[in-house]
Amino acid sequence: MKKLLTVLLALTLVGTMFAGGQQEDKGDQPLKIVLLVKSLGNGFFEAVADGGVEAAAELGNVESIYMGPSSATAEGQIDIIETLIAQRVDGIAISANDRDALIPVTKKAMAAGIQVISFDSGIAAGGRTIDLIPSVSELIGRQQVQLIAELTDYKGQVAVLSATSQATNQNAWIEWMYEEIKDPKYKDMELVEVVYGDDAADKSYREAVGLMQKYPNLSGIISPTTVGVLAASKAIEDENMKGKVQITGLGLPSEMQHYVENGTCGQMALWNPVDLGYTSTMILEALITEKVAGNEGDMIKVGRMGDVKVGTDGVTVMGTPFVFNKENIATYAAMF
Ligand code: RAM
């Protein structure tokens, strides 16, 4: 038995040395950069993945890997990160299902020499270096209220259909919606409730139907998630509420073209998710190859996106949202 243990120990040591050696002389092996998204089966994140592949092709030394749990949970992401640590990938960009719950495992990844950033939906400072956000949260949240107000003539009850209750990005935007609606110009409007569809099409649909039943005078729904806004648009049509209940949100033009062109959704906003995957991958490559440290004030070269500047607490902003309507939706639908 003792002999067997010694052999096993020796094998383990050889294994460790081999693995260690492999890491040091990776030589011309491509850098493994993972885009870890909230959940699979979401068209928004599939477009993000396209951006990762584009950046990898441009950089030449990168393999872009796309991963996510089957549903949008922190637990699912933690399991994947544990596996990625064991596999010794070089960098992970995470759209987080929880800003705090991932911190212990991402700290473990960083201690193992893996570069970790968050993008889209952030991890709190300490659990990553950079947090790449698509646009300033205040601007996104306020704009959502402005968009629904224009559609409802600044009147009536509006509700929010969000993603998961722990999503960093949606929660930040919703806080700003509550701020914006305090403005006297919205005095005839009321934000009655926030419900959660968990970025699952079926649950989002049921929640949208539930809102229309609970508030017979509902004048609008804001859904700041590409999954939610699509499901709610379908629910409005199925319930024969088109024209009575307005819908806006953050929608993927390729998925929403039909509802924008037929007037169910008068207008909505979003940024380019391809750019988000592209920028995340470029930032990770720059961190891994030590072109930048990711400190406040650092300028990072991001290929066709130009330079991005690292802000306070690592928060880095990509751009400003586009607004889509009947006139321009077809052009964007061809892109993302
Ligand atoms: C969904 C996700 C994602 C968010 C977009 C707007 O696809 O919740 O995190 O940024 O909507």
Residues whose N, C-alpha, C, O or C-beta is under 5 A from the ligand:
A	BS01	RAM	F44 D120 S121 A163 P224 T225 T226 V227 L250
